[in-house]
Amino acid sequence: MASESRARDTEIVDMVVAYARQETIEPLRGAGRWILWGVVSMTLVSVGMVLVALGLLRLVQDLSSDVFDGAWSFVPYIFGTVFAIVVVGIALFQVRRPRL
């Protein structure tokens, strides 16, 4: 009887361990892939937005050749900064929505 009880206890422990693995480790593997793709895409989009902001800065500097010289040389940087703020604002608005 004692060996039968121990076998039943071992079976219960094995079943609980298998259930815990099924409900924790397997979903975490799927979440890990999802998080990895999110980090990669976030990095690429961030680099792209920085390059677009710098491109806008250079465009304003080139198109306004002599207008923003001297004391007004900071104005093209304002265009790039405003663009970046607008992009961040749109991103935050999209994140705060209840569902995407």
C-alpha positions in Angstrom: 0.0 0.0 0.0 2.8 2.4 0.8 4.4 1.9 -2.6 1.0 2.5 -4.3 0.6 5.7 -2.3 4.1 6.9 -3.3 3.4 6.1 -7.0 0.2 8.1 -6.8 2.0 11.0 -5.2 4.8 10.9 -7.8 2.1 10.8 -10.5 0.4 13.9 -9.0 3.7 15.8 -8.8 4.5 14.9 -12.4 1.1 16.0 -13.5 1.4 19.3 -11.7 4.9 20.0 -13.1 3.6 19.2 -16.6 0.7 21.5 -16.2 2.9 24.3 -14.8 5.2 24.0 -17.8 2.3 24.0 -20.3 0.7 27.1 -18.7 3.9 29.1 -18.1 6.9 28.2 -20.3 5.1 27.7 -23.6 3.2 31.0 -23.5 6.4 32.8 -22.5 8.2 31.4 -25.6 5.5 32.9 -27.8 5.6 36.2 -25.9 9.4 36.2 -26.3 9.2 36.1 -30.1 6.5 38.8 -30.1 8.7 41.0 -27.9 11.7 40.4 -30.0 9.9 41.5 -33.2 8.6 44.5 -31.3 12.1 45.6 -30.2 13.5 45.1 -33.7 10.7 47.1 -35.4 10.9 49.8 -32.7 14.6 50.2 -33.3 14.2 50.4 -37.1 11.3 52.9 -36.9 13.2 55.0 -34.4 16.3 55.2 -36.6 14.1 56.0 -39.6 12.4 58.8 -37.7 15.7 60.3 -36.7 16.9 60.2 -40.3 13.7 61.8 -41.5 14.0 64.6 -38.9 17.6 65.2 -39.9 16.6 65.2 -43.6 13.9 67.8 -42.8 16.5 69.9 -41.0 18.8 69.7 -44.0 16.0 70.5 -46.4 15.0 73.6 -44.5 18.6 74.7 -44.3 19.1 74.2 -48.0 15.8 75.8 -49.1 16.2 78.8 -46.9 19.8 79.4 -47.9 20.3 83.0 -46.6 17.1 83.6 -44.7 18.1 81.8 -41.5 21.7 82.9 -41.3 23.3 84.6 -38.3 20.9 85.1 -35.4 18.2 83.0 -37.0 20.3 79.9 -37.6 18.4 78.0 -34.9 15.0 78.1 -36.8 15.7 75.0 -39.0 16.3 73.0 -35.8 12.9 74.0 -34.6 11.3 72.4 -37.7 13.1 69.2 -36.9 12.2 69.3 -33.3 8.5 70.1 -34.0 8.4 67.2 -36.4 9.8 64.8 -33.8 7.4 66.1 -31.2 4.4 65.5 -33.6 5.6 62.0 -34.3 6.0 61.2 -30.6 2.5 62.7 -29.9 0.9 60.6 -32.6 2.6 57.5 -31.3 1.5 58.2 -27.7 -2.1 58.8 -28.9 -2.1 55.4 -30.7 -0.7 53.7 -27.6 -3.4 55.1 -25.3 -6.2 53.9 -27.5 -8.0 50.9 -25.9 -7.3 48.7 -29.0 -5.0 49.2 -31.9 
